[in-house]
Amino acid sequence: MAASATFPAFEQDQYGNTEDRYLRELAPRLYRRPGRPITSYGLKVHPWNETTGAAYPWAAAL
């Protein structure tokens, strides 16, 4: 279930669109360190650097 929600959030479809709504709905149920965003421990995007952070700013806010 988590993979099915995560893949379309980061991978573009044939029209260049991504869909992060599924991952946003699932985010409260994913593990994270208390008081930290999901990318601090529960969800790893590799590489997570300035480029990927700028491309997916919503991921750091989950």
Backbone as a chain_set.jsonl record, in Angstrom:
{"seq": "MAASATFPAFEQDQYGNTEDRYLRELAPRLYRRPGRPITSYGLKVHPWNETTGAAYPWAAAL", "coords": {"N": [[0.822, -1.176, 0.0], [1.925, 1.253, 0.806], [3.953, 1.562, -1.101], [2.447, 1.753, -3.423], [1.254, 4.205, -3.043], [3.409, 5.9, -2.88], [4.989, 5.762, -5.255], [3.498, 7.073, -7.503], [3.632, 9.664, -6.524], [6.158, 10.652, -6.884], [7.076, 9.842, -9.39], [6.686, 10.72, -12.722], [3.752, 10.546, -14.818], [2.667, 9.465, -18.104], [1.955, 11.91, -19.136], [3.418, 13.75, -17.817], [2.616, 14.387, -15.27], [2.385, 14.261, -11.682], [1.091, 12.575, -8.775], [0.472, 13.353, -5.651], [-1.404, 13.142, -3.712], [-2.304, 10.644, -2.669], [-0.134, 9.773, -1.128], [-0.015, 11.869, 0.701], [-2.39, 11.431, 2.107], [-1.797, 9.005, 3.296], [0.41, 9.594, 4.857], [0.122, 10.366, 7.7], [0.016, 7.873, 8.879], [2.441, 6.688, 8.551], [5.698, 5.802, 9.758], [7.615, 8.02, 11.736], [10.074, 10.065, 13.333], [9.243, 11.499, 16.472], [7.777, 14.681, 16.158], [9.174, 15.329, 13.865], [9.681, 15.661, 10.263], [8.423, 13.373, 7.759], [10.486, 12.635, 6.05], [12.715, 12.558, 7.626], [13.214, 10.105, 8.792], [11.325, 7.967, 8.248], [10.695, 7.981, 5.451], [12.746, 7.746, 2.78], [14.335, 9.536, 0.298], [16.394, 9.172, -2.36], [18.983, 10.564, -4.233], [18.73, 12.828, -1.491], [18.949, 16.022, -1.779], [19.767, 19.47, -2.504], [18.632, 19.78, -5.061], [16.657, 17.712, -5.343], [15.166, 18.358, -3.108], [14.176, 20.867, -3.835], [12.621, 20.124, -5.998], [10.66, 18.561, -4.838], [9.24, 19.941, -2.593], [7.046, 19.591, -0.963], [7.339, 17.065, 0.122], [9.141, 17.214, 2.242], [7.6, 18.54, 4.026], [5.75, 16.789, 4.987]], "CA": [[0.0, 0.0, 0.0], [2.797, 2.43, 0.857], [4.632, 1.697, -2.393], [1.45, 2.21, -4.399], [1.007, 5.627, -2.804], [4.65, 6.649, -3.03], [5.455, 5.798, -6.637], [2.94, 8.158, -8.331], [3.938, 10.985, -5.97], [7.476, 11.088, -7.344], [7.328, 9.438, -10.774], [5.737, 11.339, -13.654], [3.026, 9.665, -15.728], [2.962, 9.721, -19.53], [1.662, 13.309, -19.438], [4.294, 14.584, -17.015], [1.964, 14.727, -14.001], [2.568, 13.414, -10.505], [-0.073, 12.591, -7.887], [0.945, 13.183, -4.28], [-2.549, 13.079, -2.801], [-2.352, 9.34, -1.99], [0.909, 9.772, -0.11], [-0.422, 12.816, 1.74], [-3.411, 10.771, 2.914], [-1.158, 7.92, 4.019], [1.518, 10.122, 5.664], [-0.035, 10.29, 9.16], [0.135, 6.495, 9.334], [3.809, 6.232, 8.332], [6.588, 6.045, 10.888], [8.499, 9.189, 11.749], [10.507, 10.432, 14.683], [8.301, 12.489, 17.013], [8.018, 16.087, 15.859], [10.037, 15.47, 12.683], [9.004, 15.331, 9.009], [8.5, 11.976, 7.326], [11.766, 12.398, 5.379], [13.815, 12.459, 8.584], [13.507, 8.707, 9.1], [10.396, 6.999, 7.666], [10.69, 7.978, 3.982], [14.04, 8.196, 2.259], [14.44, 9.83, -1.13], [17.838, 9.144, -2.626], [19.634, 11.372, -3.213], [17.987, 13.978, -0.983], [19.867, 17.159, -1.779], [19.089, 20.719, -2.864], [17.869, 19.596, -6.292], [15.437, 16.949, -5.062], [14.39, 19.141, -2.148], [13.479, 21.914, -4.585], [11.633, 19.486, -6.871], [9.596, 17.979, -4.017], [9.212, 20.628, -1.293], [5.932, 19.072, -0.178], [7.761, 15.845, 0.807], [9.769, 17.596, 3.509], [6.57, 19.085, 4.912], [4.827, 15.726, 5.459]], "C": [[0.874, 1.25, 0.0], [3.513, 2.643, -0.467], [3.679, 2.211, -3.457], [1.133, 3.683, -4.236], [2.242, 6.467, -3.099], [5.07, 6.807, -4.479], [4.836, 6.932, -7.454], [3.216, 9.559, -7.791], [5.249, 11.537, -6.518], [7.733, 10.815, -8.826], [6.256, 10.028, -11.684], [5.042, 10.289, -14.502], [3.347, 10.054, -17.166], [2.708, 11.161, -19.944], [2.519, 14.283, -18.635], [3.718, 15.001, -15.668], [2.383, 13.763, -12.899], [1.327, 13.56, -9.629], [0.38, 12.308, -6.467], [-0.188, 13.045, -3.259], [-2.598, 11.764, -2.025], [-1.325, 9.287, -0.863], [0.574, 10.735, 1.02], [-1.475, 12.205, 2.671], [-2.808, 9.683, 3.794], [-0.125, 8.415, 5.037], [1.3, 10.055, 7.169], [0.131, 8.875, 9.722], [1.543, 5.928, 9.167], [4.692, 6.613, 9.518], [7.427, 7.304, 10.665], [8.97, 9.403, 13.172], [9.566, 11.516, 15.192], [8.719, 13.93, 16.713], [8.863, 16.354, 14.627], [9.243, 15.158, 11.418], [9.243, 13.865, 8.626], [9.841, 11.656, 6.667], [12.936, 12.283, 6.343], [14.179, 11.015, 8.896], [12.631, 7.738, 8.306], [10.405, 6.907, 6.154], [12.019, 8.539, 3.499], [13.963, 8.361, 0.749], [15.923, 9.948, -1.412], [18.125, 9.611, -4.038], [18.716, 12.501, -2.767], [18.988, 15.11, -0.829], [19.086, 18.404, -2.179], [18.199, 20.56, -4.09], [16.563, 18.843, -6.027], [14.562, 17.674, -4.045], [13.592, 20.241, -2.823], [12.389, 21.33, -5.483], [10.433, 18.958, -6.093], [9.527, 18.655, -2.647], [8.097, 20.112, -0.385], [6.339, 17.828, 0.617], [8.386, 16.163, 2.161], [8.756, 18.127, 4.511], [5.623, 18.019, 5.459], [5.108, 15.347, 6.882]], "O": [[0.592, 2.203, -0.727], [3.666, 3.78, -0.912], [4.066, 3.018, -4.302], [0.777, 4.345, -5.211], [2.127, 7.618, -3.521], [5.472, 7.898, -4.886], [5.582, 7.702, -8.057], [3.055, 10.541, -8.516], [5.426, 12.752, -6.607], [8.54, 11.508, -9.445], [5.062, 9.853, -11.443], [5.637, 9.276, -14.867], [4.217, 10.893, -17.403], [3.189, 11.597, -20.99], [2.364, 15.498, -18.758], [4.273, 15.872, -14.998], [2.694, 12.6, -13.156], [0.6, 14.548, -9.73], [0.645, 11.159, -6.112], [0.066, 12.85, -2.07], [-2.904, 11.771, -0.833], [-1.622, 8.806, 0.231], [0.854, 10.442, 2.182], [-1.45, 12.438, 3.88], [-3.264, 9.468, 4.917], [0.177, 7.7, 5.992], [2.241, 9.705, 7.881], [0.362, 8.709, 10.919], [1.811, 4.806, 9.597], [4.456, 7.617, 10.189], [7.875, 7.595, 9.556], [8.317, 8.959, 14.116], [9.134, 12.369, 14.415], [9.85, 14.338, 16.977], [9.233, 17.5, 14.372], [8.231, 14.46, 11.488], [10.164, 13.221, 9.126], [10.288, 10.51, 6.723], [14.043, 11.944, 5.924], [15.328, 10.726, 9.23], [13.149, 6.775, 7.741], [10.14, 5.833, 5.615], [12.361, 9.686, 3.788], [13.577, 7.444, 0.023], [16.624, 10.734, -0.775], [17.536, 9.074, -4.976], [17.998, 13.072, -3.588], [19.768, 15.151, 0.122], [17.855, 18.381, -2.187], [17.119, 21.148, -4.148], [15.492, 19.287, -6.44], [13.336, 17.602, -4.124], [12.459, 20.519, -2.43], [11.356, 21.963, -5.703], [9.32, 18.911, -6.618], [9.738, 17.992, -1.632], [8.207, 20.195, 0.838], [5.761, 17.554, 1.668], [8.165, 15.434, 3.128], [9.025, 18.16, 5.712], [4.782, 18.317, 6.307], [4.435, 14.477, 7.434]]}, "num_chains": 1, "name": "protein.A"}
